[in-house]
Amino acid sequence: MSVLANLRAASRLAILVAISAATVGIIYGYDLSNIAGALLFITTEFKLDVPAQELVTTMVVVGEIAGALFGGAVANRFGRKHTMVAVAATYALFALFSALAWTLPVLIVARFLLGLTIGVSVVVVPVFIAESSPANIRGALAVFYQVATIAGIIIGYLVAWALAATGSWRWMLGMAAIPGVLVLLLLLRLPDTPRWYMMRGRRDEARRVLSKIEPDSNIEYELDQMQAALGQREAKGLGGLAEMVRKPYLRATIFVVGLGFFVQITGINAIVYYSPRLFEQMGFKGYPALLGLPALVQVAGLISVLGSMMLVDRLGRRPVLLTGIGVMVAANILLIVIFRISANFGGVLTVLGFFGVLLFTAGFSFGFGALVWVYAGESFPARLRSLGSSAMLTSDLVANVIVAAIFLSLLQRLGGAGTFAVFGILAIAAFLFIFKLAPETKGRPLEDIRGYWENGGRWPEELQQPDHP
């Protein structure tokens, strides 16, 4: 059955839960890109040098790391839904605080607080979606978070473009409150996940929600399976980091931490944060080019992630992820060659440079961008799922800080060819890492995935499927 047919067959609540949760990605995406446009004008107003520009950009990611570190524990304690509601509300508040910043230190504090809310969201949303989706469309619905994120990135660039003529960077930042409020209104209508209710010993509420998400399933059997997977410790909401760094889950921890790190260290947010500066170096001029072209690049990313969404539950997680990384490697090679042979961009070389950035973004969106959210929600059993997601996204954000903090300096010192050579080597390392460690979880019930890790990184015979020998 095709993804579209599976989506049509899914219950209304399953679709509403996943879409509402995934639209939190609009918040994340808008914040990624609106600072790229606003920075053009903040730099002038506050007279920022390159290190100061990197600090303004990086501070939100520092906040995201702090949020990701405790996001999993908060989601376990207060619930997935209530945590996301708090994220949406506080994000809108801190977006307005950013817009009103009257000095550079105030702006930096506001950016940190924004990052704090985003860091919590990127941990909780994949877990919420994974625990609220039928197995046959779980991958597609998790990928929808990346669709929403890219949509947010595009909106951020277009808003910056529309306001560029007036230099209204405060409006660029302040308008982030609008998607925050809209997402808040959507989330207030949703229940929490059946698995979270079971973790808290609230079986009746779990039964009620599960019967709406998967009305044709054997509800009592599914609840018994959840209870069995949770075990006595899981039912009390226990489990922790000590268990994640011991066998059998040490392999899973290495995988998710490595995946999260490679997602960002390969350079995608250097493109998102600094693409106006990158295109300027390629010879493009004027706000329509410097802010419009990044939006066009993200449209290509959106098309790619929609393709990933259609294929992830048909081809599987590994083929989609490895294909996307392979495209990134090819894009890096193209950009290295272009920067190497061009002393002064112009004509065909400028067009090819733009195409290289577009290809890089499309490859990322198809592979890393889509699959990180799938694996964040699927890689651990219920008692460790939020903490595992937290570990993955914390690693992701640490790499994000590194890239955001050094990219402009790297570009100045190594030039475009040297910079993309570094990213290319890292992408090859990522391909080899994923090829070695990534499990294929397509179509697997969440309760079965623990068996893969407990069997040393192989599916036990009783869990073998014809398409996963």
SEVORO-235424 format. One line per 4 residues: number of its first residue (from 1); their letters; for each residue x, z, y of C-alpha. Coordinates in steps of 0.1 Angstrom, whole numbers. Example, Ala and Ser with C-alpha at 12.3 -4.5 7.8 and 13.67 -1.06 7.14 Angstrom:
BEGIN
1) AS) 123:78:-45 ~ 137:71:-11;
This chain:
BEGIN
1) MSVL) 0:0:0 ~ 13:-9:35 ~ 21:17:61 ~ -8:5:82;
5) ANLR) -32:8:53 ~ -18:43:45 ~ -23:53:82 ~ -59:40:81;
9) AASR) -66:60:50 ~ -51:92:63 ~ -75:119:77 ~ -83:120:114;
13) LAIL) -67:154:117 ~ -34:143:100 ~ -31:115:125 ~ -41:136:155;
17) VAIS) -16:164:145 ~ 13:140:141 ~ 6:119:172 ~ 0:150:194;
21) AATV) 32:166:182 ~ 52:134:184 ~ 42:128:220 ~ 63:158:229;
25) GIIY) 90:131:225 ~ 78:116:258 ~ 90:148:275 ~ 124:145:258;
29) GYDL) 128:108:266 ~ 117:110:302 ~ 142:137:309 ~ 170:116:293;
33) SNIA) 165:87:316 ~ 151:100:349 ~ 184:118:356 ~ 202:84:352;
37) GALL) 182:71:382 ~ 181:103:402 ~ 218:108:398 ~ 224:77:420;
41) FITT) 209:95:449 ~ 218:131:440 ~ 254:120:441 ~ 250:109:477;
45) EFKL) 230:139:489 ~ 252:165:474 ~ 285:145:477 ~ 293:148:440;
49) DVPA) 326:137:424 ~ 328:125:388 ~ 332:160:372 ~ 302:172:393;
53) QELV) 280:143:381 ~ 290:150:345 ~ 281:187:351 ~ 246:179:364;
57) TTMV) 240:156:335 ~ 255:179:309 ~ 238:211:319 ~ 205:201:305;
61) VVGE) 221:195:271 ~ 238:230:273 ~ 203:244:277 ~ 191:223:248;
65) IAGA) 218:239:226 ~ 206:273:235 ~ 170:264:229 ~ 179:248:195;
69) LFGG) 198:278:184 ~ 167:301:185 ~ 140:275:182 ~ 137:277:145;
73) AVAN) 134:315:145 ~ 107:313:173 ~ 87:287:153 ~ 88:309:122;
77) RFGR) 77:340:141 ~ 51:327:165 ~ 40:294:147 ~ 48:258:152;
81) KHTM) 18:251:174 ~ 22:280:198 ~ 59:273:202 ~ 51:237:212;
85) VAVA) 24:248:236 ~ 49:271:253 ~ 74:242:255 ~ 50:219:272;
89) ATYA) 39:245:298 ~ 74:257:307 ~ 88:222:308 ~ 62:212:335;
93) LFAL) 71:243:355 ~ 109:237:353 ~ 105:201:362 ~ 89:211:395;
97) FSAL) 117:237:400 ~ 142:208:396 ~ 124:187:422 ~ 125:216:447;
101) AWTL) 162:224:442 ~ 177:229:476 ~ 214:233:466 ~ 235:220:437;
105) PVLI) 237:254:420 ~ 199:257:420 ~ 196:222:405 ~ 221:231:378;
109) VARF) 201:262:369 ~ 168:242:368 ~ 184:216:346 ~ 196:243:322;
113) LLGL) 161:258:320 ~ 146:223:313 ~ 171:219:285 ~ 161:252:270;
117) TIGV) 125:241:265 ~ 136:206:252 ~ 160:223:228 ~ 132:243:212;
121) SVVV) 110:212:210 ~ 135:190:192 ~ 137:217:165 ~ 100:225:161;
125) VPVF) 84:190:163 ~ 100:175:132 ~ 90:206:112 ~ 55:205:125;
129) IAES) 51:168:116 ~ 66:171:82 ~ 44:201:73 ~ 12:184:86;
133) SPAN) 16:149:71 ~ 6:134:37 ~ 37:125:17 ~ 30:87:17;
137) IRGA) 31:85:55 ~ 53:114:64 ~ 83:93:72 ~ 63:69:95;
141) LAVF) 47:98:114 ~ 81:115:118 ~ 95:82:132 ~ 67:82:157;
145) YQVA) 85:110:175 ~ 113:85:183 ~ 87:59:194 ~ 74:85:219;
149) TIAG) 109:94:229 ~ 118:58:237 ~ 85:54:256 ~ 95:84:277;
153) IIIG) 129:68:283 ~ 114:36:295 ~ 89:54:318 ~ 118:74:333;
157) YLVA) 137:43:341 ~ 107:25:356 ~ 97:55:377 ~ 133:56:390;
161) WALA) 132:19:397 ~ 98:22:416 ~ 112:50:437 ~ 147:37:442;
165) ATGS) 139:20:475 ~ 131:53:491 ~ 158:73:473 ~ 132:99:463;
169) WRWM) 151:117:435 ~ 129:148:439 ~ 99:128:430 ~ 118:112:400;
173) LGMA) 125:147:387 ~ 92:163:397 ~ 70:137:381 ~ 82:149:347;
177) AIPG) 56:177:350 ~ 28:151:345 ~ 37:143:308 ~ 43:180:303;
181) VLVL) 7:189:313 ~ -8:160:293 ~ 10:170:262 ~ -1:206:267;
185) LLLL) -37:196:268 ~ -33:176:235 ~ -16:205:217 ~ -41:231:226;
189) RLPD) -66:214:203 ~ -45:215:172 ~ -42:241:143 ~ -9:252:130;
193) TPRW) 5:239:97 ~ -7:249:63 ~ 28:259:52 ~ 33:282:82;
197) YMMR) 0:299:74 ~ 11:303:38 ~ 44:318:50 ~ 24:344:69;
201) GRRD) 1:351:40 ~ -29:335:56 ~ -42:314:27 ~ -77:309:40;
205) EARR) -65:293:72 ~ -40:272:52 ~ -69:260:29 ~ -91:251:59;
209) VLSK) -63:230:76 ~ -51:214:44 ~ -86:204:35 ~ -89:185:68;
213) IEPD) -54:169:65 ~ -57:158:29 ~ -94:161:20 ~ -90:141:-13;
217) SNIE) -62:163:-27 ~ -65:193:-51 ~ -64:219:-24 ~ -60:250:-46;
221) YELD) -32:233:-66 ~ -14:223:-34 ~ -16:258:-21 ~ -4:272:-54;
225) QMQA) 26:248:-52 ~ 34:259:-17 ~ 32:296:-28 ~ 54:289:-58;
229) ALGQ) 80:271:-36 ~ 79:298:-10 ~ 84:326:-36 ~ 82:362:-28;
233) REAK) 109:360:0 ~ 94:328:15 ~ 59:342:16 ~ 72:370:38;
237) GLGG) 89:345:61 ~ 124:356:50 ~ 155:335:42 ~ 183:328:67;
241) LAEM) 217:314:75 ~ 235:333:47 ~ 215:314:22 ~ 222:280:39;
245) VRKP) 260:285:36 ~ 259:293:-1 ~ 251:271:-31 ~ 228:254:-38;
249) YLRA) 220:247:-2 ~ 255:245:12 ~ 255:207:4 ~ 222:204:24;
253) TIFV) 237:223:53 ~ 268:201:54 ~ 246:170:53 ~ 222:181:82;
257) VGLG) 250:194:104 ~ 271:163:99 ~ 241:140:104 ~ 231:157:136;
261) FFVQ) 267:155:149 ~ 271:118:141 ~ 238:109:157 ~ 252:118:192;
265) ITGI) 290:116:189 ~ 286:78:182 ~ 276:75:219 ~ 239:67:223;
269) NAIV) 233:91:252 ~ 263:78:270 ~ 243:46:272 ~ 211:64:282;
273) YYSP) 226:87:308 ~ 251:63:324 ~ 239:28:317 ~ 234:21:354;
277) RLFE) 271:29:359 ~ 280:8:328 ~ 260:-22:340 ~ 276:-18:374;
281) QMGF) 310:-21:358 ~ 298:-52:340 ~ 291:-69:373 ~ 254:-62:378;
285) KGYP) 243:-52:412 ~ 211:-39:429 ~ 185:-14:417 ~ 164:-39:399;
289) ALLG) 194:-46:376 ~ 209:-11:375 ~ 175:5:366 ~ 155:-24:353;
293) LPAL) 180:-35:327 ~ 183:-1:311 ~ 145:-1:307 ~ 147:-35:291;
297) VQVA) 174:-22:267 ~ 150:6:257 ~ 122:-19:251 ~ 145:-35:224;
301) GLIS) 150:0:211 ~ 112:6:210 ~ 107:-26:190 ~ 135:-15:166;
305) VLGS) 120:19:160 ~ 86:4:154 ~ 102:-17:127 ~ 118:14:112;
309) MMLV) 84:31:113 ~ 70:3:92 ~ 98:3:67 ~ 108:39:62;
313) DRLG) 81:47:37 ~ 85:13:19 ~ 123:7:17 ~ 133:43:19;
317) RRPV) 153:65:42 ~ 188:55:32 ~ 185:17:35 ~ 170:20:70;
321) LLTG) 196:45:82 ~ 226:26:69 ~ 214:-7:82 ~ 210:8:117;
325) IGVM) 245:23:117 ~ 259:-11:105 ~ 243:-28:135 ~ 259:-2:158;
329) VAAN) 293:-10:143 ~ 288:-47:150 ~ 277:-40:186 ~ 308:-19:192;
333) ILLI) 330:-47:179 ~ 313:-71:203 ~ 317:-48:233 ~ 354:-41:225;
337) VIFR) 361:-79:224 ~ 342:-85:257 ~ 359:-57:276 ~ 392:-67:261;
341) ISAN) 391:-103:273 ~ 374:-97:306 ~ 393:-86:336 ~ 364:-94:359;
345) FGGV) 329:-97:344 ~ 307:-126:354 ~ 286:-154:339 ~ 285:-155:301;
349) LTVL) 306:-124:296 ~ 282:-103:317 ~ 252:-116:296 ~ 271:-108:264;
353) GFFG) 280:-74:277 ~ 243:-67:283 ~ 235:-80:248 ~ 261:-57:233;
357) VLLF) 245:-27:249 ~ 211:-39:238 ~ 223:-44:202 ~ 239:-10:201;
361) TAGF) 207:6:213 ~ 185:-13:188 ~ 207:-4:159 ~ 207:33:169;
365) SFGF) 169:33:173 ~ 163:16:140 ~ 186:40:121 ~ 198:73:136;
369) GALV) 171:76:162 ~ 143:73:137 ~ 157:90:107 ~ 172:121:123;
373) WVYA) 136:134:128 ~ 126:125:92 ~ 155:144:77 ~ 152:173:101;
377) GESF) 117:180:86 ~ 125:171:50 ~ 159:185:41 ~ 152:222:33;
381) PARL) 125:243:15 ~ 98:259:37 ~ 116:292:43 ~ 147:274:56;
385) RSLG) 130:244:72 ~ 130:256:108 ~ 165:270:105 ~ 177:238:89;
389) SSAM) 162:218:117 ~ 177:241:142 ~ 212:237:126 ~ 208:199:126;
393) LTSD) 196:196:162 ~ 222:222:175 ~ 249:201:160 ~ 233:170:175;
397) LVAN) 232:186:209 ~ 268:199:208 ~ 279:163:202 ~ 256:153:231;
401) VIVA) 274:177:254 ~ 307:163:244 ~ 297:127:251 ~ 278:135:283;
405) AIFL) 308:155:296 ~ 336:130:289 ~ 320:95:290 ~ 327:87:326;
409) SLLQ) 362:101:324 ~ 368:82:291 ~ 356:50:307 ~ 380:55:337;
413) RLGG) 410:63:315 ~ 406:40:284 ~ 384:13:299 ~ 354:-2:282;
417) AGTF) 374:-16:252 ~ 391:17:244 ~ 358:37:249 ~ 338:15:225;
421) AVFG) 367:15:200 ~ 364:53:198 ~ 326:50:193 ~ 331:22:167;
425) ILAI) 355:43:146 ~ 330:72:147 ~ 302:49:136 ~ 322:38:106;
429) AAFL) 329:74:97 ~ 291:81:101 ~ 283:52:77 ~ 306:66:50;
433) FIFK) 293:102:55 ~ 256:91:51 ~ 264:68:22 ~ 279:98:4;
437) LAPE) 255:126:11 ~ 221:114:23 ~ 193:120:-3 ~ 165:95:-7;
441) TKGR) 133:115:0 ~ 108:86:2 ~ 74:96:-12 ~ 87:130:-24;
445) PLED) 64:161:-19 ~ 82:186:3 ~ 82:212:-24 ~ 102:188:-47;
449) IRGY) 131:181:-23 ~ 147:215:-30 ~ 152:203:-66 ~ 177:177:-54;
453) WENG) 200:203:-38 ~ 196:228:-66 ~ 207:201:-91 ~ 240:194:-72;
457) GRWP) 228:165:-51 ~ 210:146:-79 ~ 173:144:-87 ~ 165:164:-119;
461) EELQ) 151:144:-148 ~ 117:159:-144 ~ 116:147:-108 ~ 129:112:-114;
465) QPDH) 109:83:-100 ~ 111:47:-111 ~ 124:36:-76 ~ 149:64:-75;
469) P) 170:62:-106;
